[in-house]
Amino acid sequence: MRISLFAVGRLKAGPEKDLASRYLDRFSKAGPAIGLELARMIEVPESRASNAETRKREEAAALEKTLPEGAILVLLDERGKALDSEAFAGLIDKYKDGGKRDMMLAIGGADGLDPDLRARADVVLNLGSMTWPHQLVRILIAEQLYRAVTILSGHPYHRV
């Protein structure tokens, strides 16, 4: 299964980008052995619209343009469901074993996600009840993707 990351906003060069890249590289190297590959990292600029609702709609439209047909859409949102790492790995594995070819994990902009996009999503997850800066969310989800691969392959990186 091909996994893509979509993010509103660009991650500038620096330690955050380096760390996110490190985990995505680990995922890229370890994932193929269990049928997972990193397809792409898509960054779109934040909308410049004058109000939040329009910005969210425009950002959702940018996501829809990049979403492969039939892809599982996983949104990261503070109002989503919290999963532990093993459940997140199980979610990925369930869709992979169910024959899904593509999964898109999406990080919205500063205003959040368009309600129509949230309604269309297959899964809405949060990374805890605290609010995280966009840069850290990328690192957190990149690490969790790598951790999911290690869990599914029985690698000792994930210790309980």
C-alpha positions in Angstrom: 0.0 0.0 0.0 1.3 3.4 -0.9 1.1 6.0 1.9 1.2 9.7 1.2 1.4 12.7 3.5 -0.4 15.9 2.7 0.3 19.1 4.6 -1.0 22.6 4.4 2.0 24.9 4.7 5.7 24.3 3.9 8.2 23.0 6.3 11.3 25.2 6.1 14.8 23.8 6.3 15.9 23.2 9.9 15.8 20.6 12.6 12.1 19.9 12.3 12.4 19.1 8.6 15.5 17.1 9.2 13.8 15.0 11.9 10.6 14.4 9.9 12.8 13.4 6.9 14.8 11.0 9.1 11.7 9.1 10.2 10.2 9.1 6.6 13.5 7.8 5.3 13.4 5.0 7.9 9.8 4.2 6.9 10.8 4.2 3.2 13.5 1.7 3.9 11.6 -0.6 6.3 8.1 -0.5 4.8 8.5 -2.4 1.5 9.4 -5.6 3.4 5.8 -5.6 4.7 4.0 -4.1 1.7 4.1 -0.4 2.7 5.8 2.4 0.7 6.0 6.1 1.0 4.4 7.4 -2.1 4.9 11.2 -1.7 5.0 14.2 0.6 2.7 16.9 -0.7 2.9 20.4 0.6 0.5 23.1 -0.4 0.6 26.8 0.6 -1.9 28.1 3.1 -4.9 29.8 1.5 -4.7 33.6 1.4 -8.6 34.0 1.5 -9.9 36.6 3.8 -12.0 34.3 6.0 -11.4 31.0 7.7 -14.3 29.1 6.0 -13.0 30.0 2.6 -9.5 29.1 3.5 -10.6 25.7 4.7 -12.6 25.1 1.6 -9.7 26.1 -0.7 -7.2 23.9 1.3 -9.7 21.0 1.1 -9.9 21.5 -2.7 -6.1 21.3 -2.9 -6.1 18.0 -1.0 -8.9 16.6 -3.2 -6.8 17.3 -6.3 -3.9 15.2 -5.0 -6.0 12.3 -3.5 -5.6 9.1 -5.6 -8.9 7.6 -6.6 -10.2 5.1 -4.0 -7.6 6.2 -1.5 -8.2 5.9 2.3 -8.3 9.5 3.7 -7.0 9.8 7.2 -7.3 13.4 8.6 -5.3 14.6 11.6 -7.6 16.8 13.7 -7.9 17.7 17.3 -11.5 16.4 17.4 -10.5 13.0 16.0 -10.2 9.7 17.7 -7.0 9.0 19.7 -5.3 5.7 19.0 -2.2 4.2 20.6 0.7 3.2 18.4 -0.4 -0.5 18.1 -3.9 0.5 17.1 -2.6 2.9 14.5 -0.4 0.1 13.1 -3.4 -2.2 13.1 -5.5 0.4 11.2 -2.8 0.6 8.5 -2.5 -3.1 8.4 -6.3 -3.6 8.1 -6.5 -1.4 5.1 -3.4 -2.9 3.5 -4.7 -6.4 4.0 -8.1 -5.3 2.7 -6.6 -4.6 -0.6 -6.5 -0.8 -0.5 -3.8 0.6 -2.7 -3.4 4.1 -1.4 -3.7 5.9 2.0 -3.4 9.7 2.4 -2.7 11.2 5.8 -3.6 14.9 5.9 -2.5 17.7 8.1 -4.8 20.7 7.8 -4.0 24.4 8.0 -4.1 26.8 11.0 -7.9 27.2 10.7 -8.5 23.4 10.8 -10.3 21.2 8.3 -13.3 21.8 6.1 -16.4 20.1 7.5 -17.2 18.5 4.2 -13.7 17.1 4.0 -14.1 15.7 7.6 -17.4 14.1 6.6 -15.8 12.5 3.6 -12.8 11.1 5.5 -12.5 7.4 6.3 -10.7 8.1 9.6 -10.2 11.2 11.7 -7.4 10.9 14.3 -5.9 13.2 16.9 -2.4 13.0 18.2 -3.5 13.8 21.8 -5.7 16.4 23.3 -3.0 19.1 23.3 -2.6 21.4 20.4 0.6 20.8 18.4 2.4 23.1 16.0 2.3 22.1 12.4 6.0 21.3 12.3 5.8 18.9 15.3 2.7 17.2 13.8 4.8 16.2 10.8 7.5 14.8 13.0 5.0 12.9 15.2 3.1 11.3 12.3 6.4 10.5 10.5 7.7 8.7 13.6 4.4 6.9 14.1 4.5 5.6 10.5 8.0 4.3 11.1 6.8 2.8 14.5 3.8 1.2 12.7 6.2 -0.6 10.4 8.4 -1.8 13.3 5.3 -3.1 15.1 3.9 -4.9 12.1 7.3 -6.5 11.3 8.1 -7.5 14.9 11.1 -5.2 15.1 12.2 -4.3 18.7 12.0 -0.5 18.1 8.6 -0.5 19.7 8.8 -1.8 23.3 5.8 -2.2 25.5 
